[in-house]
Structure formats: C-alpha cells, structure tokens
C-alpha cells in the first residue's frame, strides 16, 4: 500500500497555533419573514464542533445546511438560540471563521499570488514574514509555478487549492466548507478529498464540511451530523472511527465504510421521502439514492441528546 508522507515527515503548512477553538450551536432557529408569511428553515438545532475535530454535516439538498453555514459564519443573525465560539457569542463575520462555498471566490483580476496574499494586504499586515508564508503555502499546495497566473488560467482543482491557501493566510480557528468540491470532475474531486484530508490532519484546525455525498462524509469525517429536512435539525450523530491518513483506494472494500454509507443513505432517503410527501419532488430526487440491502445494525448511531 502506498502511503504519502505524514506531518512528521514535513514542515508545517502554516505557523503552528496553540489550540484551535471549538463552536457550539445551541437550540438555534432561523425564520425568514416575508409578505407571504413566515418560513422557518432551521429549528431547535444544537450540536458542538470539538476543537481540532473534523465534523461533516450531511442532509438532503435544500434542507437548510447552507443557511446554517451563513449563521455560523456570522453572515446572518439567528432568530432564536445562540452560536458561541470559544465561549463567546457569534455576532458577525470574523477572520477566525473562514468559509469556502461551492462557487469560486477568487478575484479574477488578481494573480494567484495576489489572491493568496489578499487578507494580510487588505489589513495592512503584509510583512516580509507574511510574504514568505504566502509563498510557502502556494508552493506546498502545488501552485508555486502558477503564482503569476490568473484564476481563469487555473484548473478547478487549482482554484480550490488557491482558495484554501488564501483562507489559511488568515490563520482561522475554524474552516467551514459548503460543498467545496461540487462540480469538479471525478478524478480531481478524489485528489482534492485526499489532499484536504491530509491538510486538515496536519494543520489541526477545526473543520465543518457540508455535503450531500455519503462517500465524502465517511472519507473525511471524525463525526457526521445527519440533518433532517426543512426545518433542519440534527437527526443523528455518528462517530466514524476510521484511522488516518485515509486513502480512497484502501477504503473502497472496507466493510465498515460500506455499513456507514448504507446507514447514511437510509436516513437521507427517509428525510427526502418526508419532503417528497410534502410536495418537494425536486429535493427528494436530488439525493440519487439507489436501491439495495441496507444494514439494520444501528449500534453505531446515537441521538444528539444521548
């Protein structure tokens, strides 16, 4: 089995940080009010991101996961409940919580280097030390030879790596990724999953990764939050327990992976079916669940309040 170098074999990706913060979502509700009435997207939602952990949130499409991302990032206020980071209420955006969305957020008029260095430059903190870190990050992410190119000249995978480098320049405590590899071709997506798995293990930062893909969830997560349909809340929590570093080739035939995926798909199917019954056929069909024999062993699962 081929195994890449681990963190003991390499220099740190960024300056070492003492301990990264966790985050608590406490009985959160988000309701939008319009002339047509009130629409509750998130209700009675509670969970914790342990410091340095990799948590994956999975649920049906259109269930409110991206709304939760905006609330955690501080882009929108909660209607009720509270979000606390390191014990302090989240009142707005912060460089300590960096977000990667599905669409690229690179500035098309800036080179790769200028995009990576944007945060410190915008704050007037682009010192010689920051310049060296930017160059080191670009090199470590395979972008060293492309630092003078513009985003439109980079592949999809390279754009994603450039965005990761730019986020790391802000030295966040928490990385929030909302389906960041959606739209990439199969091979690039596979490489990015392995790359980011290694990256997160080495950096030790707290991660929240949002997806509708059971393969992504099982491959990346320490623990998985399975969300209900709208209004969304945590239906179940699973501790994955697979060793790291992980490689897709070695996990394909792992019985534990197969069982976890089957359980995830069964619960997602149930949640999508509820929405389907309520009239949202588009949401139910977006999961793409296939029939098969699903394991009835639910001993790994526990309710979030257990």
C-alpha positions as semicolon CSV with decimal commas, in nm:
position;residue;x (nm);y (nm);z (nm)
1;X;0,000;0,000;0,000
2;X;0,135;0,340;-0,097
3;X;0,120;0,599;0,179
4;X;0,217;0,961;0,144
5;X;0,441;1,143;0,389
6;X;0,274;1,236;0,717
7;X;0,304;1,552;0,923
8;X;0,612;1,409;1,099
9;X;0,793;1,399;0,765
10;X;0,717;1,752;0,654
11;X;0,732;2,112;0,766
12;X;0,409;2,268;0,896
13;X;0,180;2,417;0,631
14;X;0,141;2,736;0,834
15;X;0,270;2,881;1,158
16;X;0,181;2,647;1,446
17;X;-0,111;2,767;1,657
18;X;-0,153;2,674;2,024
19;X;-0,508;2,537;2,026
20;X;-0,792;2,598;1,787
21;X;-1,135;2,694;1,913
22;X;-1,449;2,486;1,907
23;X;-1,802;2,608;1,843
24;X;-2,146;2,545;1,996
25;X;-2,480;2,574;1,817
26;X;-2,742;2,599;2,091
27;X;-3,113;2,550;2,015
28;X;-3,084;2,768;1,705
29;X;-3,378;2,876;1,494
30;X;-3,380;3,076;1,171
31;X;-3,709;3,211;1,035
32;X;-3,749;3,436;0,731
33;X;-4,050;3,665;0,724
34;X;-4,195;3,797;0,400
35;X;-4,525;3,936;0,282
36;X;-4,635;3,577;0,225
37;X;-4,573;3,485;0,589
38;X;-4,302;3,314;0,797
39;X;-4,074;3,039;0,667
40;X;-3,869;2,851;0,927
41;X;-3,555;2,692;0,777
42;X;-3,371;2,589;1,096
43;X;-3,543;2,491;1,421
44;X;-3,430;2,350;1,757
45;X;-3,084;2,278;1,615
46;X;-2,798;2,201;1,855
47;X;-2,453;2,050;1,810
48;X;-2,090;2,107;1,903
49;X;-1,774;2,128;1,693
50;X;-1,497;1,995;1,915
51;X;-1,166;2,187;1,890
52;X;-0,944;2,036;1,621
53;X;-1,212;1,791;1,504
54;X;-1,338;1,724;1,152
55;X;-1,719;1,731;1,152
56;X;-1,921;1,662;0,838
57;X;-2,282;1,778;0,807
58;X;-2,490;1,573;0,562
59;X;-2,854;1,609;0,469
60;X;-3,098;1,633;0,179
61;X;-3,047;1,910;-0,076
62;X;-3,242;2,223;0,006
63;X;-3,277;2,129;0,373
64;X;-3,115;2,440;0,523
65;X;-2,749;2,335;0,556
66;X;-2,621;2,644;0,373
67;X;-2,839;2,860;0,596
68;X;-2,662;2,707;0,897
69;X;-2,327;2,785;0,731
70;X;-2,424;3,152;0,700
71;X;-2,537;3,161;1,063
72;X;-2,215;3,000;1,191
73;X;-2,003;3,230;0,974
74;X;-2,189;3,530;1,118
75;X;-2,324;3,646;0,783
76;X;-2,681;3,636;0,916
77;X;-2,822;3,659;1,270
78;X;-3,013;3,375;1,432
79;X;-3,385;3,423;1,504
80;X;-3,360;3,235;1,832
81;X;-3,099;3,039;2,023
82;X;-2,726;3,113;2,019
83;X;-2,400;3,028;1,847
84;X;-2,088;3,051;2,063
85;X;-1,723;3,019;1,962
86;X;-1,471;2,966;2,240
87;X;-1,750;3,060;2,482
88;X;-1,828;3,395;2,314
89;X;-2,143;3,471;2,112
90;X;-2,104;3,494;1,735
91;X;-2,224;3,843;1,641
92;X;-2,088;3,877;1,289
93;X;-1,819;3,765;1,044
94;X;-1,465;3,705;1,170
95;X;-1,134;3,601;1,016
96;X;-1,129;3,324;1,279
97;X;-1,406;3,150;1,079
98;X;-1,322;3,112;0,710
99;X;-1,580;2,989;0,458
100;X;-1,537;2,812;0,124
101;X;-1,855;2,798;-0,084
102;X;-1,942;2,592;-0,392
103;X;-1,855;2,876;-0,627
104;X;-1,503;3,015;-0,653
105;X;-1,445;3,341;-0,467
106;X;-1,106;3,422;-0,621
107;X;-1,073;3,771;-0,763
108;X;-1,041;3,724;-1,141
109;X;-0,830;4,039;-1,185
110;X;-0,567;3,922;-0,934
111;X;-0,290;3,668;-0,988
112;X;-0,273;3,352;-0,780
113;X;-0,013;3,512;-0,552
114;X;-0,221;3,829;-0,510
115;X;-0,529;3,623;-0,424
116;X;-0,342;3,415;-0,165
117;X;-0,195;3,726;-0,003
118;X;-0,517;3,929;-0,014
119;X;-0,612;3,904;0,357
120;X;-0,291;4,043;0,510
121;X;-0,264;4,304;0,233
122;X;-0,620;4,427;0,292
123;X;-0,544;4,462;0,665
124;X;-0,214;4,641;0,602
125;X;-0,025;4,349;0,757
126;X;0,168;4,218;0,458
127;X;0,511;4,197;0,621
128;X;0,812;4,006;0,493
129;X;0,706;3,719;0,716
130;X;0,358;3,718;0,559
131;X;0,512;3,721;0,212
132;X;0,721;3,416;0,296
133;X;0,418;3,232;0,436
134;X;0,217;3,312;0,120
135;X;0,497;3,179;-0,099
136;X;0,535;2,868;0,119
137;X;0,161;2,795;0,113
138;X;0,147;2,833;-0,265
139;X;0,444;2,601;-0,304
140;X;0,310;2,338;-0,068
141;X;-0,024;2,336;-0,250
142;X;0,140;2,281;-0,585
143;X;0,083;2,638;-0,704
144;X;0,440;2,767;-0,695
145;X;0,487;2,751;-1,072
146;X;0,150;2,916;-1,130
147;X;0,174;3,213;-0,892
148;X;0,164;3,465;-1,179
149;X;-0,142;3,311;-1,346
150;X;-0,497;3,442;-1,309
151;X;-0,788;3,229;-1,182
152;X;-0,927;3,184;-1,532
153;X;-0,600;3,018;-1,630
154;X;-0,617;2,762;-1,348
155;X;-0,800;2,428;-1,338
156;X;-1,092;2,380;-1,098
157;X;-0,877;2,186;-0,853
158;X;-0,604;2,450;-0,859
159;X;-0,860;2,723;-0,793
160;X;-0,982;2,530;-0,488
161;X;-0,624;2,497;-0,359
162;X;-0,564;2,868;-0,412
163;X;-0,875;2,944;-0,206
164;X;-0,752;2,714;0,071
165;X;-0,418;2,892;0,073
166;X;-0,591;3,230;0,091
167;X;-0,806;3,111;0,383
168;X;-0,500;2,979;0,568
169;X;-0,328;3,316;0,532
170;X;-0,591;3,446;0,777
171;X;-0,496;3,175;1,029
172;X;-0,856;3,078;1,114
173;X;-0,958;2,862;1,405
174;X;-1,245;2,708;1,209
175;X;-1,273;2,618;0,841
176;X;-1,631;2,598;0,709
177;X;-1,665;2,430;0,369
178;X;-2,003;2,423;0,192
179;X;-1,983;2,153;-0,080
180;X;-1,647;2,295;-0,199
181;X;-1,571;2,014;-0,446
182;X;-1,910;2,004;-0,613
183;X;-1,876;2,038;-0,989
184;X;-1,521;1,902;-1,008
185;X;-1,458;1,603;-1,232
186;X;-1,434;1,263;-1,057
187;X;-1,054;1,235;-1,057
188;X;-0,995;1,594;-0,941
189;X;-1,256;1,551;-0,668
190;X;-1,088;1,233;-0,546
191;X;-0,747;1,403;-0,534
192;X;-0,891;1,706;-0,353
193;X;-1,060;1,485;-0,092
194;X;-0,732;1,310;-0,013
195;X;-0,539;1,639;-0,024
196;X;-0,776;1,815;0,212
197;X;-0,790;1,516;0,444
198;X;-0,411;1,530;0,477
199;X;-0,417;1,909;0,502
200;X;-0,669;1,917;0,786
201;X;-0,490;1,645;0,978
202;X;-0,161;1,831;0,951
203;X;-0,293;2,176;1,036
204;X;-0,511;2,054;1,324
205;X;-0,781;2,315;1,266
206;X;-1,147;2,267;1,350
207;X;-1,347;2,178;1,036
208;X;-1,714;2,182;0,940
209;X;-1,766;2,027;0,596
210;X;-2,114;2,034;0,440
211;X;-2,216;1,779;0,177
212;X;-2,497;1,565;0,035
213;X;-2,245;1,295;-0,062
214;X;-2,214;0,991;0,167
215;X;-1,874;0,900;0,020
216;X;-1,731;1,242;0,107
217;X;-1,881;1,228;0,456
218;X;-1,737;0,888;0,550
219;X;-1,397;0,957;0,395
220;X;-1,337;1,292;0,568
221;X;-1,519;1,289;0,899
222;X;-1,431;1,220;1,258
223;X;-1,805;1,252;1,323
224;X;-2,107;1,304;1,100
225;X;-2,415;1,514;1,173
226;X;-2,714;1,374;0,985
227;X;-2,965;1,654;0,929
228;X;-3,342;1,639;0,880
229;X;-3,532;1,811;0,603
230;X;-3,669;2,163;0,649
231;X;-3,688;2,288;0,915
232;X;-3,350;2,131;0,970
233;X;-3,208;1,998;1,294
234;X;-2,968;1,718;1,390
235;X;-3,135;1,379;1,344
236;X;-2,837;1,161;1,445
237;X;-2,466;1,175;1,517
238;X;-2,212;0,908;1,419
239;X;-1,853;0,870;1,526
240;X;-1,669;0,736;1,219
241;X;-1,361;0,585;1,386
242;X;-1,157;0,515;1,072
243;X;-0,777;0,554;1,106
244;X;-0,584;0,836;0,937
245;X;-0,430;0,908;0,694
246;X;-0,707;0,776;0,469
247;X;-0,683;0,671;0,105
248;X;-0,985;0,611;-0,114
249;X;-0,824;0,307;-0,281
250;X;-0,779;0,130;0,054
251;X;-1,130;0,214;0,184
252;X;-1,336;0,108;-0,119
253;X;-1,377;-0,252;0,002
254;X;-1,377;-0,177;0,375
255;X;-1,690;-0,332;0,533
256;X;-1,708;-0,054;0,791
257;X;-1,727;0,205;0,514
258;X;-2,000;0,011;0,335
259;X;-2,208;-0,016;0,650
260;X;-2,171;0,352;0,733
261;X;-2,268;0,456;0,380
262;X;-2,572;0,229;0,384
263;X;-2,691;0,376;0,713
264;X;-2,639;0,731;0,591
265;X;-2,826;0,669;0,266
266;X;-3,113;0,501;0,452
267;X;-3,163;0,803;0,678
268;X;-3,122;1,051;0,392
269;X;-3,379;0,857;0,193
270;X;-3,624;0,875;0,484
271;X;-3,577;1,250;0,519
272;X;-3,610;1,306;0,144
273;X;-3,924;1,090;0,138
274;X;-4,084;1,312;0,401
275;X;-4,014;1,616;0,186
276;X;-4,134;1,427;-0,120
277;X;-4,463;1,352;0,053
278;X;-4,494;1,720;0,136
279;X;-4,468;1,802;-0,234
280;X;-4,099;1,877;-0,295
281;X;-4,012;1,613;-0,556
282;X;-3,702;1,804;-0,666
283;X;-3,543;1,778;-0,321
284;X;-3,618;1,408;-0,292
285;X;-3,472;1,328;-0,632
286;X;-3,150;1,525;-0,579
287;X;-3,001;1,266;-0,342
288;X;-2,985;0,996;-0,609
289;X;-3,023;0,703;-0,369
290;X;-3,013;0,357;-0,532
291;X;-3,195;0,052;-0,402
292;X;-3,018;-0,229;-0,221
293;X;-2,994;-0,429;0,101
294;X;-2,928;-0,185;0,383
295;X;-2,782;-0,292;0,714
296;X;-3,021;-0,287;1,008
297;X;-2,734;-0,266;1,257
298;X;-2,769;0,083;1,407
299;X;-2,544;0,025;1,707
300;X;-2,302;0,297;1,591
301;X;-2,569;0,563;1,597
302;X;-2,685;0,770;1,887
303;X;-2,922;1,059;1,911
304;X;-2,760;1,403;1,959
305;X;-2,908;1,436;2,309
306;X;-2,782;1,091;2,422
